[in-house]
Amino acid sequence: MNIIEADAFRNAMLAWHHADDWCRALEKAFNIVLDQHNSVGYSLNDVFRQMQRGEQPKVSVEGLWAEEARLRAEMEGLMACRRAAAKRREVIASSRELLGDHREPWHF
Protein backbone atom coordinates (compact mmCIF):
# COMPACT_ATOMS: atom_id res chain seq x y z
CA MET A 1 0.00 0.00 0.00
CA ASN A 2 1.53 3.33 -1.01
CA ILE A 3 1.32 6.54 1.01
CA ILE A 4 -1.75 7.85 -0.81
CA GLU A 5 -3.61 4.57 -0.29
CA ALA A 6 -2.52 4.50 3.36
CA ASP A 7 -3.84 8.04 3.89
CA ALA A 8 -7.11 7.16 2.17
CA PHE A 9 -7.43 4.04 4.29
CA ARG A 10 -6.68 5.94 7.52
CA ASN A 11 -9.24 8.61 6.59
CA ALA A 12 -11.83 5.92 5.81
CA MET A 13 -11.18 4.25 9.17
CA LEU A 14 -11.49 7.54 11.04
CA ALA A 15 -14.71 8.33 9.19
CA TRP A 16 -16.10 4.86 9.97
CA HIS A 17 -15.32 5.24 13.68
CA HIS A 18 -16.90 8.71 13.69
CA ALA A 19 -20.05 7.35 12.01
CA ASP A 20 -20.13 4.43 14.46
CA ASP A 21 -19.82 6.79 17.44
CA TRP A 22 -22.62 8.92 15.98
CA CYS A 23 -24.84 5.82 15.58
CA ARG A 24 -24.25 4.88 19.21
CA ALA A 25 -25.01 8.41 20.45
CA LEU A 26 -28.23 8.48 18.42
CA GLU A 27 -29.22 5.11 19.86
CA LYS A 28 -28.73 6.41 23.40
CA ALA A 29 -30.76 9.54 22.63
CA PHE A 30 -33.51 7.40 21.08
CA ASN A 31 -33.65 5.19 24.18
CA ILE A 32 -34.00 8.25 26.44
CA VAL A 33 -36.86 9.64 24.32
CA LEU A 34 -38.47 6.19 24.17
CA ASP A 35 -38.46 6.01 27.99
CA GLN A 36 -40.10 9.45 28.12
CA HIS A 37 -42.68 8.36 25.54
CA ASN A 38 -43.47 5.23 27.57
CA SER A 39 -43.88 7.36 30.70
CA VAL A 40 -46.42 9.56 28.91
CA GLY A 41 -48.23 6.41 27.77
CA TYR A 42 -48.46 5.18 31.37
CA SER A 43 -49.79 8.58 32.42
CA LEU A 44 -52.44 8.43 29.69
CA ASN A 45 -53.49 4.98 30.91
CA ASP A 46 -53.81 6.34 34.45
CA VAL A 47 -55.94 9.25 33.23
CA PHE A 48 -58.25 6.92 31.30
CA ARG A 49 -58.65 4.70 34.37
CA GLN A 50 -59.54 7.76 36.46
CA MET A 51 -62.12 8.79 33.87
CA GLN A 52 -63.62 5.27 33.81
CA ARG A 53 -64.06 5.47 37.58
CA GLY A 54 -65.85 8.80 37.12
CA GLU A 55 -63.02 10.81 38.68
CA GLN A 56 -61.73 14.11 37.41
CA PRO A 57 -58.27 13.56 35.82
CA LYS A 58 -55.42 15.20 37.72
CA VAL A 59 -53.62 16.14 34.49
CA SER A 60 -54.78 17.41 31.11
CA VAL A 61 -55.50 14.68 28.57
CA GLU A 62 -54.89 17.15 25.74
CA GLY A 63 -51.53 18.07 27.23
CA LEU A 64 -50.52 14.42 27.48
CA TRP A 65 -51.58 13.75 23.89
CA ALA A 66 -49.58 16.78 22.73
CA GLU A 67 -46.53 15.55 24.65
CA GLU A 68 -46.97 12.05 23.19
CA ALA A 69 -47.13 13.47 19.65
CA ARG A 70 -44.03 15.63 20.26
CA LEU A 71 -42.04 12.67 21.60
CA ARG A 72 -43.21 10.41 18.75
CA ALA A 73 -42.05 13.00 16.21
CA GLU A 74 -38.71 13.29 18.01
CA MET A 75 -38.29 9.49 17.94
CA GLU A 76 -39.08 9.42 14.22
CA GLY A 77 -36.45 12.11 13.61
CA LEU A 78 -33.86 10.23 15.63
CA MET A 79 -34.64 7.03 13.74
CA ALA A 80 -34.15 8.83 10.41
CA CYS A 81 -30.80 10.15 11.64
CA ARG A 82 -29.79 6.66 12.83
CA ARG A 83 -30.66 5.16 9.44
CA ALA A 84 -28.62 7.85 7.66
CA ALA A 85 -25.65 7.34 9.98
CA ALA A 86 -25.81 3.56 9.53
CA LYS A 87 -25.93 3.99 5.75
CA ARG A 88 -22.92 6.31 5.93
CA ARG A 89 -21.08 3.71 8.01
CA GLU A 90 -21.88 1.05 5.37
CA VAL A 91 -20.67 3.26 2.52
CA ILE A 92 -17.43 4.00 4.36
CA ALA A 93 -16.91 0.29 5.06
CA SER A 94 -17.43 -0.44 1.35
CA SER A 95 -14.88 2.19 0.37
CA ARG A 96 -12.43 0.68 2.84
CA GLU A 97 -12.92 -2.72 1.25
CA LEU A 98 -12.26 -1.18 -2.16
CA LEU A 99 -8.90 -0.10 -0.76
CA GLY A 100 -8.13 -3.76 -0.18
CA ASP A 101 -8.74 -4.21 3.55
CA HIS A 102 -11.46 -6.69 4.41
CA ARG A 103 -10.93 -6.72 8.17
CA GLU A 104 -13.65 -5.43 10.43
CA PRO A 105 -13.06 -1.80 11.51
CA TRP A 106 -13.16 -2.55 15.23
CA HIS A 107 -9.94 -4.58 14.93
CA PHE A 108 -7.93 -1.37 14.83
C-alpha positions as CSV (number, residue, x, y, z in Angstrom):
1,M,0.0,0.0,0.0
2,N,1.5,3.3,-1.0
3,I,1.3,6.5,1.0
4,I,-1.8,7.9,-0.8
5,E,-3.6,4.6,-0.3
6,A,-2.5,4.5,3.4
7,D,-3.8,8.0,3.9
8,A,-7.1,7.2,2.2
9,F,-7.4,4.0,4.3
10,R,-6.7,5.9,7.5
11,N,-9.2,8.6,6.6
12,A,-11.8,5.9,5.8
13,M,-11.2,4.2,9.2
14,L,-11.5,7.5,11.0
15,A,-14.7,8.3,9.2
16,W,-16.1,4.9,10.0
17,H,-15.3,5.2,13.7
18,H,-16.9,8.7,13.7
19,A,-20.0,7.4,12.0
20,D,-20.1,4.4,14.5
21,D,-19.8,6.8,17.4
22,W,-22.6,8.9,16.0
23,C,-24.8,5.8,15.6
24,R,-24.2,4.9,19.2
25,A,-25.0,8.4,20.5
26,L,-28.2,8.5,18.4
27,E,-29.2,5.1,19.9
28,K,-28.7,6.4,23.4
29,A,-30.8,9.5,22.6
30,F,-33.5,7.4,21.1
31,N,-33.7,5.2,24.2
32,I,-34.0,8.2,26.4
33,V,-36.9,9.6,24.3
34,L,-38.5,6.2,24.2
35,D,-38.5,6.0,28.0
36,Q,-40.1,9.5,28.1
37,H,-42.7,8.4,25.5
38,N,-43.5,5.2,27.6
39,S,-43.9,7.4,30.7
40,V,-46.4,9.6,28.9
41,G,-48.2,6.4,27.8
42,Y,-48.5,5.2,31.4
43,S,-49.8,8.6,32.4
44,L,-52.4,8.4,29.7
45,N,-53.5,5.0,30.9
46,D,-53.8,6.3,34.5
47,V,-55.9,9.2,33.2
48,F,-58.2,6.9,31.3
49,R,-58.6,4.7,34.4
50,Q,-59.5,7.8,36.5
51,M,-62.1,8.8,33.9
52,Q,-63.6,5.3,33.8
53,R,-64.1,5.5,37.6
54,G,-65.8,8.8,37.1
55,E,-63.0,10.8,38.7
56,Q,-61.7,14.1,37.4
57,P,-58.3,13.6,35.8
58,K,-55.4,15.2,37.7
59,V,-53.6,16.1,34.5
60,S,-54.8,17.4,31.1
61,V,-55.5,14.7,28.6
62,E,-54.9,17.1,25.7
63,G,-51.5,18.1,27.2
64,L,-50.5,14.4,27.5
65,W,-51.6,13.7,23.9
66,A,-49.6,16.8,22.7
67,E,-46.5,15.5,24.6
68,E,-47.0,12.1,23.2
69,A,-47.1,13.5,19.7
70,R,-44.0,15.6,20.3
71,L,-42.0,12.7,21.6
72,R,-43.2,10.4,18.8
73,A,-42.0,13.0,16.2
74,E,-38.7,13.3,18.0
75,M,-38.3,9.5,17.9
76,E,-39.1,9.4,14.2
77,G,-36.5,12.1,13.6
78,L,-33.9,10.2,15.6
79,M,-34.6,7.0,13.7
80,A,-34.2,8.8,10.4
81,C,-30.8,10.1,11.6
82,R,-29.8,6.7,12.8
83,R,-30.7,5.2,9.4
84,A,-28.6,7.8,7.7
85,A,-25.6,7.3,10.0
86,A,-25.8,3.6,9.5
87,K,-25.9,4.0,5.7
88,R,-22.9,6.3,5.9
89,R,-21.1,3.7,8.0
90,E,-21.9,1.0,5.4
91,V,-20.7,3.3,2.5
92,I,-17.4,4.0,4.4
93,A,-16.9,0.3,5.1
94,S,-17.4,-0.4,1.4
95,S,-14.9,2.2,0.4
96,R,-12.4,0.7,2.8
97,E,-12.9,-2.7,1.2
98,L,-12.3,-1.2,-2.2
99,L,-8.9,-0.1,-0.8
100,G,-8.1,-3.8,-0.2
101,D,-8.7,-4.2,3.5
102,H,-11.5,-6.7,4.4
103,R,-10.9,-6.7,8.2
104,E,-13.7,-5.4,10.4
105,P,-13.1,-1.8,11.5
106,W,-13.2,-2.6,15.2
107,H,-9.9,-4.6,14.9
108,F,-7.9,-1.4,14.8
